[in-house]
Amino acid sequence: MRIGAHVDPTDPLAEATARAADAVQFFLSDPQGWKAPQPRTDADLLRDAAVDVYVHAPYVINVATSNNRIRIPSRKLLLAHAQAATAIGAKGLVVHGGHINAGDDPATGFDNWRKALTFAAEAGGFGLPVLIENTAGGEHACARRLDALARLWDAIGDHQVGFCLDTCHAHAGGEELLGLVDRVKAITGRIDLIHANNSKDRFGSGRDRHDNLRGGTIDAELVVAVIQAAGAPVIVETPGGTDGQSGDIAFLRGRLGPKTPSR
Ligand SMILES: [Zn+2]
C-alpha cells in the first residue's frame, strides 16, 4: 500500500522524506489561478524517484460549465497540466469533477466533459491517467453524488479516465462511506487513488474542510475500510503540516501494514 501526502511543491521529495511517505501530490501552479505550469528544474529527480508522484490540477478548472469563458480556458489548462505532470513522471493528474450553473441542463455538463476529453485526445492525449475527483459541495456538481457520477461516466467512460475518491468529500457531500467503494466501482469500474481525509463538517453539509484522520466527524476506521476495499494508493490532504500528516500516515500504516519497499 503506497501512502503519501499533499505537500508544498518547492521540494516534494524532501517533504516525502520528512513524512516517511512513499507518494506525494502537489500543485504545479497556483491552485486558484489560471497560469500555465512552468517546467520544473527537478523533473529528472522526480521522474527517477522511488516516491510516486501525483499532481493536483488547479481548483479553477471547470470543464463542465456552460460558461465558455471558464470552459475553454479550463480544458486548455487541464491539458497543459497533464503534459507538465507527464514531464515529471507523475502517475496521475487529479481534477475536480466540476459543476454547471443553476438552471442549466445537467446533460450539458456531462457533454462538456466529453467534449473536453475529445479535445485532449485530438491534441495528442493527456500522456498520463487523468483522475476525476468527487467533490463535497454544490447542488449542480458532476461528481458529488453517485447519481451524477453515473451520468458523467455514461458520457465519458469510453475515454479511459480514472477516478479519485476523497473520503471527506464523499461524507460532506452526502454519500455514506460504508460500502461506498463497491457503489463507486459499479459505476466507474476503478478507483485509482484515495484522498484519505477526515471532515470538520457533518455528513451532507456540502462543506469542504479536511481534518486529520482521528479528528473530524468521520470514524477513522471507516476511512481505513474504504482504503482496504479500494486497494488503491493513498494521499492524505490533511492539516497540521509535517507533524499532522506524518501522524496520519503513521496511523494508516499501523492499520494497513508497513511501508512498501521502494521499487
Ligand atoms: Zn481531495
Residues whose N, C-alpha, C, O or C-beta is under 5 A from the ligand:
A	BS01	ZN	D166 H195
